[in-house]
Amino acid sequence: MTARDVIGNRTALNRTSSAYALDDDDEYFGRQPARSTDLPDPEPMLRSLTHCIIEALAGARDLEQLARWVDDDVFRNLSKRVVLAARARRVKGQSPQRPAFSVGRVHLCEPADGVVEAVVMVHQRARSRAVAIRIEGFDQRWRASAIGVL
């Protein structure tokens, strides 16, 4: 074993140990689950998030504005859907515009402590839609872990 091999092994160990310290599963530095009593009322957040999602899909809002409210997987899925919606508008020759809609009733269900599943109704001129959202409490705030726009 040469000196170069030893240095390479130490570097590899240092990289893996520092990567472990930044992992979400770390007891001290990872995301900390929160109880429902420690979190704010979820309904205003659900209404705002639904409003932003509908505007992002219509092309009137930048998807980056939602990044702090959603998990990485949700952001990736929304990003794909926004790209597909933009492509469909481009094929039809339409420009992005702010949609006219109102956020209706919010139906809440709490399957576990610190977890809320909700359906938010969105009413547009031609039709109504439902947005299903699952939010979980981490680090004293709500984050969406699943979103489905029907």
VOGU-3710 file (C-alpha; in Angstrom, 3 decimals, decimal comma):
1> mtardvignr> 0,000/0,000/0,000  1,450/3,349/-1,037  1,076/6,741/0,647  -1,275/7,780/-2,148  -3,631/4,858/-1,290  -3,660/5,793/2,405  -4,484/9,441/1,626  -7,203/8,333/-0,779  -8,761/6,073/1,882  -8,736/8,872/4,478
11> talnrtssay> -10,370/11,259/2,024  -13,074/8,705/1,276  -13,716/8,178/5,003  -13,913/11,921/5,619  -16,413/12,363/2,778  -18,672/9,603/4,020  -18,580/10,746/7,649  -19,397/14,370/6,727  -22,164/13,193/4,394  -23,631/11,190/7,264
21> alddddeyfg> -23,693/14,281/9,484  -25,869/16,075/6,926  -28,280/13,177/6,426  -31,965/13,778/7,284  -31,971/10,668/9,470  -29,374/12,140/11,826  -30,705/12,374/15,374  -29,465/15,915/16,009  -29,089/17,609/12,641  -31,853/15,969/10,607
31> rqparstdlp> -35,437/17,099/10,293  -37,207/16,967/13,648  -40,862/15,852/13,653  -43,303/18,220/15,329  -46,521/17,547/17,203  -49,809/19,031/16,045  -50,022/21,173/19,179  -46,669/22,795/18,315  -47,735/23,679/14,754  -49,905/26,525/13,455
41> dpepmlrslt> -53,407/26,021/12,054  -52,947/24,134/8,742  -55,937/25,599/6,861  -54,402/28,991/5,880  -51,256/27,225/4,668  -53,332/24,754/2,634  -55,326/27,585/1,029  -52,174/29,532/0,126  -50,384/26,455/-1,180  -53,370/25,493/-3,340
51> hciiealaga> -53,558/29,017/-4,745  -49,849/28,939/-5,632  -50,067/25,464/-7,196  -52,928/26,447/-9,521  -51,092/29,612/-10,582  -47,839/27,687/-11,164  -49,614/25,147/-13,372  -51,171/28,003/-15,348  -47,729/29,572/-15,864  -48,531/32,713/-13,872
61> rdleqlarwv> -46,216/31,901/-10,934  -42,654/30,635/-10,760  -42,480/27,152/-9,269  -39,396/28,113/-7,225  -41,690/30,094/-4,921  -43,155/26,808/-3,674  -39,829/25,153/-2,861  -39,883/25,983/0,848  -43,394/24,566/1,313  -42,894/21,175/-0,362
71> dddvfrnlsk> -40,584/18,153/-0,177  -38,072/17,416/-2,928  -40,165/14,640/-4,492  -43,246/16,844/-4,616  -41,219/19,653/-6,175  -39,878/17,313/-8,877  -43,363/16,018/-9,687  -44,792/19,542/-9,833  -41,876/20,600/-12,010  -42,670/17,866/-14,537
81> rvvlaararr> -46,312/18,848/-14,559  -45,488/22,553/-15,040  -43,227/21,687/-17,993  -45,965/19,576/-19,587  -48,530/22,351/-19,093  -46,154/24,896/-20,651  -45,553/22,588/-23,607  -49,309/22,146/-24,116  -49,828/25,935/-24,033  -47,009/26,431/-26,541
91> vkgqspqrpa> -48,501/23,860/-28,943  -51,893/25,588/-28,734  -50,298/29,011/-29,199  -51,536/30,304/-25,838  -49,578/32,580/-23,551  -49,423/32,047/-19,774  -52,005/34,123/-17,929  -53,272/34,393/-14,400  -56,279/32,084/-14,007  -59,571/33,293/-12,536
101> fsvgrvhlce> -60,551/30,967/-9,689  -61,599/30,884/-6,073  -60,476/28,519/-3,349  -63,489/26,799/-1,816  -63,923/24,464/1,124  -61,038/22,693/2,793  -61,759/19,171/4,065  -59,229/18,145/6,737  -58,340/14,757/8,192  -55,615/14,049/10,763
111> padgvveavv> -54,528/10,394/10,427  -51,608/10,794/12,856  -50,131/13,392/15,172  -48,331/16,003/13,089  -49,873/14,801/9,799  -52,818/16,396/7,984  -54,440/15,142/4,797  -56,712/17,609/3,052  -58,787/18,126/-0,056  -59,101/21,728/-1,190
121> mvhqrarsra> -61,808/22,620/-3,693  -60,932/25,086/-6,451  -63,762/26,666/-8,434  -63,155/28,061/-11,914  -65,652/29,463/-14,399  -65,916/26,292/-16,488  -65,230/23,603/-13,865  -64,269/22,759/-10,309  -61,126/20,900/-9,317  -59,906/19,164/-6,202
131> vairiegfdq> -56,367/19,426/-4,881  -55,365/16,636/-2,486  -52,510/17,573/-0,162  -50,715/15,725/2,631  -48,708/17,944/4,956  -46,393/16,840/7,733  -44,983/18,844/10,606  -41,194/19,093/10,706  -39,018/21,692/12,378  -42,045/23,553/13,777
141> rwrasaigvl> -43,649/24,142/10,346  -45,788/22,355/7,790  -44,331/20,855/4,591  -46,277/19,137/1,819  -45,191/15,534/1,299  -47,775/14,676/-1,392  -49,860/16,776/-3,789  -52,371/15,662/-6,377  -54,321/18,024/-8,625  -57,429/16,340/-9,974
//
